[in-house]
Amino acid sequence: MSNVDTPVVIIGAGPAGLTAARVLTELDIDYVLLSREKVPGENKACAGFIPFSALRDFNISTLPGAHPVTTVRMKFPKQDMKTVEFGAKVGVNVSRADLGMTMLKYVGAGSAEIRLQTEVGRVSIKQSGCEITLHKQGQSEKLTSEIVIDASGVNPVSLKMIRLRERLPDHLMGYTAQYQMRRPSSMGSLNGANDFYYGGDFSPSGYAWVFPRGHDIAVGTGGLLRSFKEEKKRMFDYLDYLISHDDSARLTLENAEVVKRESALVPLAGIVQPSFTDRLMLAGDAAGHCCPITGEGIHYSMIAGKKAAQTAAKAVRKRDYSAGVLSKYEKDWIKAIGSNLKWGLWLQQRMVGSGSGGLGSSLMGSDRSCKIIAEMLVGARSVRATLLAAAPTYMAKKLRH
Ligand SMILES: Cc1cc2nc3c(=O)[nH]c(=O)nc-3n(C[C@H](O)[C@H](O)[C@H](O)COP(=O)(O)OP(=O)(O)OC[C@H]3O[C@@H](n4cnc5c(N)ncnc54)[C@H](O)[C@@H]3O)c2cc1C
């Protein structure tokens, strides 16, 4: 091995970076994890819904601060609220700081190092290795590694220096606004329900959500960045309208106060390639690993982080960090999550602008299709299976081909 400080540098302590670190720990490969925040996730704008399958796949049995979700309620334009009760826990709502602290417990054994409150400024990839410039408390330092896993989120830091791909265009990038709210009293039976609001009153082209976790509630809206720019309406105006005009939202948010306002980008781009080059892999939002129709990215990022770590471990053992070896990573994540990314984009492009008409209304017509859509929203049904089950027959024929 050449003379580097560590075999692998991971940038970012979100679900992608922390899972990559956990898997490298399990595979006994040393690494340094660098991340900006003091508590992983504390500054991340997120509604915090995690599907049951993610907890099961990653063996997360205890998640402090997690609130079970058993019900989905959906409001489509000109229709009453539809309620789908699953009768069992389909996932949890959790604060991102609680998730971050839980995931942190699985990492950092042996000579692995976790450096929080550390900002990565530059990443340079040379034939001889990687050089990462980092800043902590006014001090700068350089770190060298064989491989970098960049899991630094939607605008990955390494792409500022390395022209692996272009920045995502506005029609493939989501824009969100969210209030973190707090109610003085508990929400009783409403506490297990995640609410989704569709239609132009609540979002420029996506949906608004109300996800409670005890006294705390994430109330947000999202849509494509392009639609948002075209509408020229403030994202928070959609939220204020939801809170003040919709009866269900008014009831849920009675006496609730806004404790935090946040807005953030989210990739809604389908399969984005390439996600690797010599010595570098992008994982999670950095690689577009977020479902374009549901906006779900936590589980996807965990899967991508795992695949990146497995490929990194192979490369370290072979001492071959070339794109040829790292290409396995892209094959692996496409196999695992590519279908949902691809069909999620397909569906999103047919829903945007169709409002209550077109494919949107045919998908959401009956109680049966509402249940199917609800299963997709909680990550219990793939996008393709959703389309096959809920789309009209002619659509199903197209898809089968
Ligand atoms: C408003 C909103 C609501 C959402 N709700 C949900 C939801 O309910 N369920 C769901 O599954 N998904 C949701 N998502 C999507 C989900 O949040 C993301 O897909 C997921 O967080 C991506 O994980 P990640 O690890 O790739 O990146 P991130 O979680 O963004 O983590 C990136 C990490 O990199 C660090 N970092 C960034 N730049 C640097 C740097 N230069 N130096 C050092 N560290 C750096 C950050 O501090 C952070 O720790 C939501 C997104 C938004 C915007």
The ligand as an ORCA input file, in Angstrom:
! r2SCAN-3c Opt
* xyz 0 1
  C     -37.476     18.446      3.711
  C     -37.051     17.024      3.427
  C     -37.787     15.981      3.969
  C     -37.394     14.657      3.751
  N     -38.093     13.655      4.350
  C     -37.701     12.375      4.189
  C     -38.366     11.321      4.887
  O     -39.317     11.540      5.642
  N     -37.920     10.051      4.698
  C     -36.864      9.768      3.872
  O     -36.517      8.595      3.717
  N     -36.207     10.749      3.219
  C     -36.576     12.042      3.376
  N     -35.886     13.032      2.750
  C     -34.700     12.692      1.970
  C     -33.522     12.362      2.910
  O     -33.409     13.368      3.882
  C     -32.204     12.257      2.145
  O     -32.393     11.473      0.995
  C     -31.115     11.631      3.019
  O     -30.861     12.434      4.144
  C     -29.820     11.471      2.236
  O     -28.839     10.960      3.089
  P     -27.298     11.207      2.780
  O     -26.535     10.477      3.824
  O     -27.006     10.924      1.371
  O     -27.081     12.781      2.921
  P     -27.364     13.775      4.123
  O     -28.334     13.214      5.078
  O     -27.642     15.085      3.498
  O     -25.978     13.865      4.881
  C     -24.876     14.550      4.319
  C     -23.817     14.729      5.394
  O     -22.676     15.341      4.807
  C     -22.202     16.384      5.643
  N     -21.479     17.333      4.796
  C     -21.950     17.995      3.714
  N     -20.968     18.750      3.160
  C     -19.873     18.546      3.917
  C     -18.539     19.052      3.864
  N     -18.134     19.909      2.920
  N     -17.681     18.646      4.814
  C     -18.062     17.781      5.789
  N     -19.299     17.256      5.870
  C     -20.189     17.640      4.943
  C     -23.466     16.950      6.281
  O     -23.169     17.640      7.468
  C     -24.252     15.657      6.525
  O     -23.837     15.042      7.729
  C     -36.247     14.366      2.942
  C     -35.530     15.425      2.383
  C     -35.906     16.743      2.629
  C     -35.076     17.852      2.051
*
